[in-house]
């Protein structure tokens, strides 16, 4: 039965991406290129500053977090010292160890440090560094409590709920979500190993080749106005929501009962919700970017082609959708001669 369901989901993915793309591939504009440095996260500030990050998946990471200038050159953010940690160094508070995501919100930059370099286990509590973008100085550190993560956790992505002063995060290696109270700093783990946060398959088919991995709750998007959190496993085809109020205040049983299946989709990595109710997500298996109308339930192909190579993370600024190409399925070993890029699409 499980195999039949999986085949049905794969067929759904193929049918959805059989549509003609809304934006031709020629309209995709390259923003930045990184040789030998695998970029995953991107976020643009309210003033258009561009930040990106590089996970500590291997030893030769030059910088964990950078700001991309007008000349398209990347400079370490906030400075070189913060980006100086190497595998084997002592763990410190004022230094990045293994950054997976950056999110700009109201002129603050939230830097998510998994503290899990090389996927060999968490070396200290995962944390979020918050920087004031006016001064570029550290403003706050939110450290996950011991009950909010496991040694094999890989805290993957986050969304900032300004309306309710909370942060919501996904754990892609040990399925679950984490909720942090911005006022108290307290964290709690929810939906741990729940069906909605668990992966649905252990492989994807990309360009005719099998990508074998099991990646749980990964993509996350927040609808502040409606009080809904959207989330999705990476190796999976189901989009879920849960009310943020219940995430914050509900019991374990209430949270589990409040989870709703929204739609069957393609297999994505990151996601982002625009103010018009459009949810943008990747179709990893078809080198495409999809958009899902949360009001009507319609899905369509935004863009597709060779310029989209594992669209990892999205950011929206001034009518453009920015995304990173992390090429995860293509990496087999040495990446020193591989190019990893950031593109943007006019919406």
RAJOPE-V37476 format. One record per residue. N is the residue number from 1. PHI is phi in degrees with one decimal (NA if undefined). PSI is psi in radians with two decimals (* if undefined). OMEGA is omega in radians with two decimals (none if undefined). Layout:
BEGIN
N_PHI_PSI_OMEGA, N_PHI_PSI_OMEGA
END
This chain:
BEGIN
1_NA_-0.71_3.14, 2_-62.0_-0.71_3.14, 3_-65.9_-0.67_3.12, 4_-63.3_-0.75_3.13, 5_-62.8_-0.76_-3.14, 6_-63.1_-0.74_3.11, 7_-62.1_-0.67_3.12, 8_-63.9_-0.67_3.13, 9_-68.9_-0.68_3.11, 10_-63.9_-0.73_3.09, 11_-61.2_-0.72_3.10, 12_-59.2_-0.79_3.13, 13_-59.0_-0.79_-3.12, 14_-65.5_-0.66_-3.14, 15_-67.9_-0.73_-3.13, 16_-61.7_-0.80_-3.09, 17_-82.0_0.08_3.01, 18_-77.2_-0.15_3.12, 19_-73.4_2.78_3.05, 20_-75.8_2.41_-3.12, 21_-67.9_2.51_3.11, 22_-71.1_-0.73_-3.13, 23_-108.3_2.15_3.12, 24_-66.2_2.62_-3.10, 25_-59.4_-0.51_-3.14, 26_-63.4_-0.33_-3.12, 27_-85.7_-0.11_3.11, 28_-75.9_2.23_-3.06, 29_-110.6_2.21_3.12, 30_-76.3_2.34_-3.13, 31_-102.7_-0.70_-3.11, 32_-157.9_2.76_-3.13, 33_-137.3_2.45_-3.11, 34_-130.9_2.06_-3.13, 35_-89.0_2.13_3.09, 36_74.4_0.15_3.14, 37_-127.3_1.99_-3.01, 38_-84.6_1.81_-3.12, 39_-83.0_2.46_3.06, 40_-122.0_-0.93_-3.01, 41_-97.4_2.64_3.05, 42_-148.5_2.53_3.04, 43_-156.2_2.38_3.09, 44_-106.4_2.40_-3.14, 45_-78.3_3.05_3.13, 46_-63.5_-0.36_3.12, 47_-101.9_0.09_3.06, 48_92.2_0.14_3.06, 49_-69.4_2.43_-3.06, 50_-108.2_2.15_3.10, 51_-118.7_2.53_3.12, 52_-142.5_2.82_3.12, 53_-138.9_2.81_-3.07, 54_-131.1_2.05_-3.07, 55_-71.5_2.70_3.14, 56_-87.4_1.14_3.12, 57_-90.2_-0.16_3.11, 58_-152.3_3.05_-3.00, 59_-79.9_-0.45_-2.99, 60_-92.8_0.68_3.08, 61_-77.8_2.08_-3.10, 62_-71.3_-0.95_3.10, 63_-135.2_2.56_3.08, 64_-81.6_-0.72_-3.12, 65_-131.9_2.37_3.11, 66_-133.5_2.77_2.92, 67_-112.6_2.29_-3.11, 68_-95.8_2.09_-3.10, 69_-82.8_-3.14_-3.12, 70_-64.3_-0.45_3.11, 71_-85.1_0.13_3.13, 72_69.1_0.20_3.06, 73_-89.6_2.54_-3.09, 74_-102.2_2.27_3.10, 75_-117.4_2.47_-3.13, 76_-60.4_2.38_3.13, 77_-118.5_2.42_-0.10, 78_-76.9_-0.27_3.08, 79_-163.6_3.11_-3.10, 80_-69.7_-0.60_-3.12, 81_-60.2_-0.76_3.13, 82_-61.6_-0.43_-3.07, 83_-105.7_0.35_-2.99, 84_-95.5_-0.06_-3.08, 85_-65.2_2.43_3.06, 86_-124.8_2.70_3.12, 87_-56.8_2.22_-3.11, 88_103.5_-0.29_3.10, 89_-70.2_2.80_3.08, 90_-68.7_2.46_3.10, 91_-69.6_2.36_3.13, 92_-135.2_2.75_3.10, 93_-74.1_-0.75_-3.03, 94_-94.5_0.90_3.12, 95_-162.1_2.53_3.10, 96_-82.6_2.39_3.11, 97_-107.6_-0.97_-3.08, 98_-149.7_1.45_-3.05, 99_-83.2_2.31_3.14, 100_-113.3_-0.40_-3.04, 101_-153.4_2.56_3.00, 102_-129.4_2.38_3.13, 103_-135.4_2.17_3.06, 104_-93.4_2.35_3.13, 105_-149.3_2.07_3.09, 106_48.6_0.93_3.08, 107_58.8_0.56_2.93, 108_-128.6_2.54_3.09, 109_-111.5_2.11_3.11, 110_-97.5_2.07_-3.10, 111_-110.2_1.99_-3.11, 112_-89.9_2.01_3.13, 113_-106.3_1.95_-3.11, 114_-66.7_-0.45_-3.03, 115_58.0_0.48_3.13, 116_-126.0_1.27_-3.12, 117_-70.7_2.45_3.09, 118_61.0_0.30_-3.11, 119_57.8_0.50_-3.11, 120_-98.0_0.13_3.11, 121_117.6_2.66_-3.11, 122_-71.1_2.16_-3.11, 123_-88.2_-0.37_3.04, 124_-161.7_3.01_-3.05, 125_-57.6_2.23_3.04, 126_-55.1_2.62_-3.08, 127_-150.9_2.88_3.09, 128_-121.0_2.12_3.06, 129_-93.8_2.28_-3.14, 130_-113.3_2.15_-3.12, 131_-111.8_2.44_3.03, 132_-78.6_2.08_-3.07, 133_-77.3_-0.17_3.04, 134_-79.3_-0.71_-3.12, 135_-103.1_-0.26_-3.05, 136_59.8_0.53_3.12, 137_-107.8_2.64_3.08, 138_-64.1_2.29_-3.08, 139_-109.2_-0.63_-3.07, 140_-161.7_2.68_3.01, 141_-125.2_2.19_3.02, 142_-107.0_2.06_-3.11, 143_-108.9_2.26_3.14, 144_-66.1_2.37_3.09, 145_-68.7_2.78_-3.06, 146_-58.5_-0.49_-3.12, 147_-85.7_0.00_-3.04, 148_-99.5_-0.12_-3.12, 149_-148.1_2.91_3.07, 150_-118.1_2.92_3.13, 151_-60.6_-0.54_3.14, 152_-95.6_0.22_3.12, 153_-67.3_2.56_2.97, 154_-133.1_1.56_-3.12, 155_-66.8_2.07_-2.80, 156_-102.2_-0.83_-3.03, 157_-148.9_2.88_-3.09, 158_-147.1_2.77_2.98, 159_-135.2_2.48_-3.09, 160_-102.6_2.12_3.13, 161_-99.6_1.58_-3.10, 162_-67.4_-0.58_-3.10, 163_-62.8_-0.57_-3.08, 164_-120.8_0.17_3.07, 165_54.2_0.87_3.10, 166_-137.2_2.82_3.01, 167_-122.1_2.46_3.08, 168_-119.5_2.36_-3.08, 169_-132.5_2.71_3.04, 170_-108.3_2.62_3.02, 171_-115.8_1.97_-3.02, 172_-90.6_-0.24_-3.11, 173_-101.7_-0.56_3.03, 174_-126.4_1.70_-2.90, 175_-46.5_2.30_3.08, 176_158.9_3.02_3.07, 177_-118.5_2.73_3.08, 178_-128.0_2.40_-3.14, 179_-118.8_2.24_3.12, 180_-118.4_2.30_3.05, 181_-85.0_2.03_-3.08, 182_-67.6_-0.42_-3.12, 183_-79.9_-0.77_-3.09, 184_-96.2_-0.38_-3.08, 185_81.4_-0.03_-3.12, 186_-73.9_2.54_-3.14, 187_-125.6_2.65_3.06, 188_-140.8_2.55_3.12, 189_-99.0_2.34_-3.12, 190_-133.2_2.77_3.10, 191_51.7_0.63_3.13, 192_-70.2_2.18_-3.12, 193_56.4_0.50_3.07, 194_-80.5_2.67_-3.10, 195_-57.0_-0.52_-3.08, 196_-77.2_-0.34_3.14, 197_-103.4_-0.17_3.14, 198_-82.3_2.59_3.04, 199_-63.5_2.66_3.13, 200_-102.0_-0.28_-3.14, 201_-151.0_2.89_3.13, 202_-113.2_0.28_3.10, 203_-157.6_2.64_3.02, 204_-126.2_2.71_3.10, 205_-111.2_1.99_-3.07, 206_-126.5_2.14_-3.12, 207_53.3_0.68_3.07, 208_78.5_0.04_-3.13, 209_-116.7_2.64_-3.12, 210_-85.5_2.23_2.97, 211_-105.3_1.97_-3.05, 212_-104.3_2.05_3.09, 213_-171.1_2.78_3.07, 214_-120.2_1.88_-3.07, 215_-123.6_2.07_-3.03, 216_-83.7_-2.59_-3.09, 217_-47.7_2.15_-2.99, 218_-136.8_-1.28_-3.13, 219_-67.7_2.50_-3.10, 220_-148.2_2.46_3.12, 221_-146.8_2.54_-3.04, 222_-118.6_2.27_2.98, 223_-107.3_1.62_-3.08, 224_-64.1_-0.73_-3.08, 225_-61.1_-0.72_-3.12, 226_-92.0_-0.13_-3.14, 227_66.1_0.76_-3.11, 228_-127.2_2.43_3.02, 229_-109.5_2.18_3.05, 230_-97.0_2.47_3.09, 231_-152.4_2.84_-2.96, 232_-158.3_2.40_2.97, 233_-73.5_2.70_3.13, 234_-76.3_-0.86_3.06, 235_-91.9_1.31_-3.12, 236_-169.0_2.97_-3.04, 237_-131.3_0.41_-3.09, 238_-127.7_2.27_3.10, 239_-98.4_2.29_-3.12, 240_-121.9_2.77_2.97, 241_-132.8_2.78_3.00, 242_-149.7_2.40_3.13, 243_-63.1_2.36_-3.10, 244_-68.9_-0.53_3.12, 245_-62.5_-0.71_3.13, 246_-71.1_-0.62_3.07, 247_-58.8_-0.70_-3.09, 248_-76.9_-0.72_-2.94, 249_-115.9_-0.24_-3.02, 250_-79.9_2.83_3.03, 251_-77.6_3.00_3.11, 252_-57.5_-0.77_-3.12, 253_-68.5_-0.70_3.13, 254_-64.7_-0.70_3.13, 255_-64.6_-0.78_-3.13, 256_-62.8_-0.69_3.14, 257_-69.8_-0.45_-3.08, 258_-82.7_-0.18_-3.14, 259_-67.6_2.34_3.11, 260_-128.5_2.41_3.00, 261_-79.4_2.19_-3.08, 262_-93.4_-0.86_-3.04, 263_-165.1_2.78_2.92, 264_-90.3_2.24_-3.06, 265_-131.0_-3.06_2.98, 266_-76.3_2.97_3.10, 267_-82.7_2.03_-3.08, 268_-109.0_3.08_2.87, 269_-109.7_-1.77_3.14, 270_-76.6_2.95_3.10, 271_-144.9_2.79_3.03, 272_-152.1_2.49_3.13, 273_-107.0_2.21_3.09, 274_-85.6_2.88_-3.10, 275_-66.1_-0.32_3.13, 276_-88.4_0.10_3.12, 277_89.2_0.08_3.09, 278_-85.8_2.20_3.09, 279_-100.7_2.11_3.14, 280_-100.3_2.33_-3.13, 281_-151.7_2.69_-3.12, 282_-79.2_2.75_2.87, 283_-115.9_1.58_-3.04, 284_-61.3_-0.62_-3.04, 285_-76.4_-0.23_-3.09, 286_-129.0_0.38_3.10, 287_48.1_0.90_-3.05, 288_-138.7_2.90_2.98, 289_-121.8_2.22_-3.12, 290_-102.5_2.83_2.91, 291_-134.2_2.39_-3.09, 292_-117.6_2.16_3.14, 293_-82.5_1.90_-3.09, 294_-70.3_-0.24_3.11, 295_-86.8_-0.74_-3.08, 296_-103.1_-0.34_-3.09, 297_83.8_0.08_-3.13, 298_-78.6_2.51_3.07, 299_-120.6_2.49_3.11, 300_-152.0_2.81_-3.13, 301_-85.9_2.09_3.08, 302_-78.6_-0.88_-3.12, 303_-152.7_2.67_-3.11, 304_-154.4_2.52_3.08, 305_145.1_-3.08_-3.01, 306_-69.5_-0.26_3.07, 307_-76.4_-0.17_3.11, 308_-109.4_1.85_-3.03, 309_-129.6_1.49_-3.05, 310_64.9_1.23_3.06, 311_-61.2_2.00_-2.92, 312_-96.1_-0.95_-3.05, 313_-135.6_2.60_-3.10, 314_-122.1_2.68_2.99, 315_-148.0_2.53_-3.12, 316_-117.7_2.27_3.11, 317_-151.6_2.25_3.01, 318_52.5_0.72_3.07, 319_83.1_0.15_3.11, 320_-117.9_2.51_2.99, 321_-100.7_2.05_3.10, 322_-97.4_2.52_3.08, 323_-149.6_2.67_3.10, 324_-100.5_2.56_3.02, 325_-106.3_1.81_-3.10, 326_-93.9_-0.20_3.01, 327_52.5_0.62_-3.04, 328_-56.1_-0.71_-3.10, 329_-70.4_-0.30_-3.09, 330_-91.6_-0.29_-3.06, 331_-77.3_2.12_-3.12, 332_-119.0_-0.24_-3.10, 333_179.7_-2.02_-3.14, 334_-64.5_2.23_-3.12, 335_-111.6_0.19_-3.01, 336_-59.9_-0.45_3.14, 337_-105.0_0.15_3.12, 338_-93.3_2.52_3.08, 339_-103.1_2.34_3.09, 340_-121.0_2.38_-2.91, 341_-131.6_2.90_2.98, 342_-122.6_2.28_3.09, 343_-121.3_2.94_2.99, 344_-139.9_2.67_-3.12, 345_-128.2_2.31_3.05, 346_-73.9_2.16_-3.13, 347_-86.5_*_none
END
